[in-house]
């Protein structure tokens, strides 16, 4: 099992310049990670679907510098300088320098864009940090060609986690587990691992994201996670996450969609219950979020179609359903749910395969 020390680079050559480009997707947790320890270590394990269409595409141009005293980078977002993103990148580079001591030897030009609207209320930190981590690992591979593919992806997930916890689940795989769990081989608090024993029922699973509120998040993820310290229900919640992960592991392998729905919806509501019972307390749903949930429950009951919802720490609703009912569910969304979306907007997505290399030269 890889430890933190294994990710410290000690052997590498030098290059004059290089260009890389990677895409990395967003992901949606089925069993939620909420609460963290020092160094972006999760308070409980989680499991997520990797998405396909909602992704960040990042180019990295690398040029050797004369000095190596400080980090040096330019940042473009959708082709334009984005000064307010720079502190987060600076902090990320500071966090990972211990593991990538070559970073200060190069000037970076980071050019990044999302395939979804930045102000859509979809978390872009997971895809953004994952895409940047993949590019940095391409640089490491260039200066140390001996590293294996397994190490490459594990370290990319490890680095991405230091930028944004859930980013470690955007590196590989249709389904990814992050966090220690007794029943899952190879899992780790340090990086995400692919969960491959997936029944055909969950292949190409669909996720239509209903954009209920596209405004800035009411509570940042960091603040939200911190509210789990001294939370009256924290320990029970962490135990519940372990129990639910054990159950959903079996469900994903057996193809039991009915049981899948129970756990996924319960997890979504539990996440919001934690925020409503924290101090200070927050309600992250909007009235239209509740309207959508009730409509989904009624549709599922009336039509016997296995559609369910999950939520992130916000008002938007992820509608999850098997590919074989896609037409019926999309018609239902058009007929009954679009009116609850801001400007009628929603995004159609499905399970994807993680980060993809676009260019390496």
C-alpha positions in Angstrom: 0.0 0.0 0.0 1.4 3.4 -1.0 2.1 5.8 1.8 2.6 9.6 1.9 6.4 9.1 1.7 6.1 7.1 -1.5 4.8 10.2 -3.3 7.9 12.4 -2.6 9.9 12.7 -5.8 13.6 12.2 -5.3 14.9 11.4 -8.7 14.3 13.5 -11.8 16.0 15.1 -14.7 15.6 18.6 -16.1 13.8 19.7 -19.3 13.8 23.1 -21.1 10.1 23.2 -22.0 7.0 21.0 -22.5 3.3 21.3 -23.3 0.5 19.1 -21.9 -3.2 19.1 -22.0 -5.7 17.1 -19.9 -9.4 17.0 -19.3 -10.8 15.9 -15.9 -14.5 15.5 -15.1 -16.6 16.5 -12.2 -18.0 13.7 -10.0 -21.1 13.2 -7.9 -20.9 11.4 -4.6 -23.3 8.6 -3.8 -22.1 8.2 -0.2 -21.1 11.7 0.8 -17.8 12.9 2.3 -18.6 15.6 4.9 -16.1 16.6 7.5 -12.3 16.4 7.2 -9.2 16.2 9.2 -5.8 17.9 8.7 -4.2 17.7 5.2 -7.5 17.1 3.4 -8.0 13.7 5.0 -11.7 12.7 5.0 -13.5 12.1 8.2 -15.4 9.3 6.5 -15.1 7.3 3.2 -17.1 8.1 0.1 -18.0 6.7 -3.3 -18.9 8.6 -6.4 -19.9 8.4 -10.0 -17.4 10.0 -12.3 -19.2 12.2 -14.8 -18.5 12.4 -18.6 -19.6 15.8 -20.0 -19.1 18.2 -17.1 -15.3 18.6 -17.2 -12.4 21.0 -17.0 -9.9 21.1 -19.9 -6.5 22.5 -18.8 -3.3 23.2 -20.9 0.0 23.5 -19.1 3.0 25.2 -20.8 6.2 24.6 -18.9 9.4 26.6 -19.4 12.7 26.2 -17.4 13.6 29.3 -15.3 17.0 30.7 -14.4 16.1 30.8 -10.7 14.2 28.4 -8.5 13.3 30.7 -5.6 9.6 30.9 -6.0 6.6 29.6 -7.8 5.9 31.3 -11.1 2.7 31.0 -13.1 0.3 32.8 -15.4 -3.4 31.8 -15.3 -5.9 32.1 -18.0 -9.5 31.1 -17.6 -11.4 30.7 -20.8 -8.7 32.7 -22.6 -8.6 35.6 -20.2 -6.4 36.4 -17.1 -8.3 35.4 -13.9 -6.6 37.0 -10.9 -9.1 35.8 -8.3 -8.2 32.1 -9.1 -4.5 32.7 -8.5 -4.4 32.4 -4.7 -6.0 29.0 -4.8 -3.4 27.8 -7.4 -0.6 29.3 -5.3 -1.9 27.5 -2.2 -2.1 24.3 -4.1 1.5 24.5 -5.4 2.6 25.3 -1.8 0.8 22.2 -0.5 2.3 19.8 -3.2 5.8 21.2 -3.3 7.0 18.6 -0.8 6.0 15.9 -3.2 7.0 17.7 -6.4 10.2 19.6 -5.4 10.9 20.5 -9.1 7.9 22.9 -9.3 9.9 26.1 -8.7 12.4 25.3 -11.5 9.7 26.1 -14.1 7.4 28.9 -15.2 3.9 27.6 -15.8 1.3 29.0 -18.1 -2.0 27.4 -17.1 -4.9 27.8 -19.5 -8.1 26.3 -18.3 -11.8 26.2 -19.3 -14.9 24.3 -18.2 -17.4 22.6 -20.5 -20.2 23.8 -18.2 -21.0 27.4 -17.3 -18.7 28.6 -14.5 -21.6 30.2 -12.6 -23.9 27.2 -13.0 -23.7 26.1 -9.4 -21.8 23.0 -10.4 -18.6 22.5 -8.3 -15.7 23.1 -10.6 -12.9 22.7 -8.0 -12.9 18.9 -8.3 -12.5 18.9 -12.1 -10.2 21.9 -12.0 -7.8 20.5 -9.5 -7.9 17.0 -11.0 -7.0 18.4 -14.5 -4.1 20.5 -13.1 -2.8 17.5 -11.1 -2.8 15.3 -14.3 -0.7 18.0 -16.1 1.7 18.1 -13.2 2.1 14.4 -13.3 2.7 14.5 -17.0 5.6 16.9 -16.2 6.9 14.5 -13.6 6.7 11.6 -16.1 8.6 13.7 -18.5 11.5 14.3 -16.0 11.3 10.8 -14.5 10.1 8.4 -17.3 10.6 5.4 -14.9 7.4 5.9 -13.0 4.7 3.3 -13.6 1.1 4.1 -14.8 -0.3 2.9 -11.5 1.9 5.3 -9.6 1.2 8.1 -12.1 -2.6 7.9 -11.5 -2.4 7.2 -7.7 -0.1 10.2 -7.2 -2.3 12.4 -9.5 -5.2 11.6 -7.2 -3.1 12.2 -4.1 -2.1 15.6 -5.5 -5.6 16.5 -6.6 -6.8 15.8 -3.1 -4.5 18.4 -1.7 -6.2 21.0 -3.9 -9.8 19.9 -3.3 -10.7 16.8 -1.4 -13.3 15.4 -3.9 -10.9 16.1 -6.8 -9.2 12.8 -6.0 -12.3 11.1 -7.2 -12.1 12.7 -10.7 -8.9 11.0 -11.9 -10.0 7.5 -12.9 -12.9 5.2 -13.2 -16.6 5.1 -13.6 -17.0 4.6 -9.8 -14.4 5.8 -7.3 -13.9 5.1 -3.6 -12.0 7.5 -1.4 -11.2 6.9 2.3 -10.3 3.9 4.4 -12.9 1.2 4.6 -12.4 -2.3 6.0 -14.4 -4.0 3.2 -12.8 -2.4 0.2 -9.4 -3.6 -1.0 -6.7 -1.0 -1.7 -8.8 1.9 -0.6 -7.0 4.8 1.1 -7.5 8.2 2.8 -4.7 9.5 0.6 -6.2 9.0 -2.9 -9.2 7.6 -4.7 -9.3 4.0 -6.1 -11.4 2.7 -8.9 -14.3 0.4 -7.9 -14.6 -1.9 -10.9 -17.1 -4.6 -9.8 -20.1 -2.8 -11.4 -23.2 -4.6 -12.6 -24.5 -4.0 -16.1 -27.5 -2.1 -14.6 -25.2 0.7 -13.6 -23.2 1.0 -16.8 -23.9 4.3 -18.6 -26.0 5.4 -15.7 -27.5 8.9 -16.5 -27.2 12.1 -14.4 -29.3 15.0 -15.5 -28.3 18.1 -13.4 -31.2 20.5 -12.8 -29.8 24.0 -12.2 -32.2 25.3 -9.5 -29.8 28.0 -8.3 -26.8 29.2 -10.3 -25.6 31.7 -7.7 -22.5 31.5 -5.6 -22.5 28.8 -3.0 -24.1 30.1 0.3 -21.5 28.2 2.3 -18.0 27.2 1.0 -17.1 23.5 1.1 -14.3 24.3 3.6 -16.7 26.1 6.0 -19.2 23.3 5.6 -16.7 20.6 6.4 -15.4 22.5 9.4 -18.9 22.6 10.8 -18.6 18.8 11.4 -16.1 19.5 14.2 -18.1 19.3 17.5 -21.3 18.6 15.5 -23.7 16.8 17.9 -24.4 14.0 15.3 -20.9 13.8 13.7 -19.8 10.4 15.1 -23.1 8.7 14.2 -22.9 10.3 10.7 -19.4 8.9 10.1 -20.5 5.5 11.2 -23.6 5.7 8.9 -21.3 6.5 6.0 -19.2 3.4 6.6 -22.4 1.3 6.8 -23.9 2.8 3.6 -20.6 2.3 1.7 -20.6 -1.3 2.7 -24.1 -1.7 1.4 -23.7 0.2 -1.8 -20.6 -1.8 -2.7 -22.8 -4.9 -2.7 -25.6 -3.1 -4.5 -23.4 -1.8 -7.3 -22.1 -5.4 -7.8 -25.5 -7.1 -7.7 -27.4 -4.5 -9.8 -30.2 -3.8 -7.2 -31.4 -0.4 -8.3 -34.2 -0.3 -5.7 -31.8 -0.5 -2.8 -29.4 1.9 -4.6 -32.2 4.5 -4.7 -32.8 4.2 -0.9 -29.2 4.7 0.0 -28.5 7.5 -2.5 -31.5 9.6 -1.5 -30.9 9.0 2.2 -27.3 10.1 1.8 -28.4 13.3 0.0 -30.9 14.2 2.7 -28.4 13.3 5.5 -25.8 15.8 4.1 -28.4 18.6 4.2 -29.6 17.5 7.6 -26.0 17.9 8.9 -26.0 21.5 7.7 -29.4 22.2 9.2 -28.2 20.9 12.6 -24.8 22.5 12.7 -23.9 25.7 14.6 -24.2 28.0 12.8 -27.0 26.3 10.8 -27.8 26.6 7.1 -30.6 25.5 4.7 -28.9 24.9 1.3 -32.0 23.7 -0.5 -34.4 26.2 -2.2 -38.2 25.8 -2.4 -37.8 24.5 -6.0 -35.4 21.8 -4.7 -38.1 20.4 -2.6 -40.7 20.7 -5.3 -38.4 18.7 -7.6 -37.8 16.0 -5.0 -41.6 15.6 -4.4 -42.2 15.4 -8.2 -39.5 12.7 -8.6 -41.1 10.6 -5.7 -44.5 10.9 -7.3 -43.3 10.0 -10.8 -41.4 7.0 -9.5 -44.4 5.8 -7.5 -46.9 6.4 -10.3 -44.9 5.1 -13.3 -42.7 2.5 -11.5 -39.6 4.0 -13.2 -36.4 3.8 -11.2 -35.4 7.4 -11.1 -33.9 9.0 -8.0 -32.1 12.2 -6.9 -29.0 13.2 -5.1 -27.7 16.6 -4.0 -24.4 18.3 -3.4 -24.0 21.0 -0.8 -26.3 23.3 -2.7 -29.8 23.6 -4.3 -29.2 21.9 -7.6 -30.6 18.4 -8.1 -28.8 15.5 -9.8 -31.5 13.2 -11.3 -30.0 9.6 -11.6 -31.5 6.9 -13.7 -30.5 3.8 -15.9 -29.9 4.3 -19.6 -32.8 2.1 -20.6 -35.4 4.6 -19.2 -33.6 7.7 -20.6 -36.4 8.8 -23.0 -39.1 8.6 -20.4 -37.2 10.4 -17.7 -36.1 13.2 -20.1 -39.7 13.6 -21.2 -40.7 13.8 -17.5 -38.0 16.4 -16.9 -39.3 18.5 -19.8 -42.9 18.2 -18.8 -42.7 18.6 -15.1 -39.3 19.8 -13.8 -37.8 22.4 -16.2 -40.1 25.0 -14.7 -38.3 24.7 -11.4 -34.9 25.3 -13.0 -33.3 28.8 -13.2 -33.9 30.0 -16.8 -35.1 26.4 -17.5 -31.5 25.2 -17.6 -30.3 21.7 -17.0 -27.3 19.6 -18.1 -27.5 16.0 -19.4 -24.6 13.8 -18.3 -23.7 10.2 -17.6 -21.0 8.1 -16.0 -17.6 8.6 -17.6 -14.1 7.2 -17.4 -12.1 9.9 -15.6 -9.3 12.1 -16.9 -8.2 12.0 -20.5 -4.9 13.0 -22.1 -5.5 15.5 -25.0 -1.9 16.5 -25.7 1.6 15.7 -24.6 4.6 17.1 -26.4 
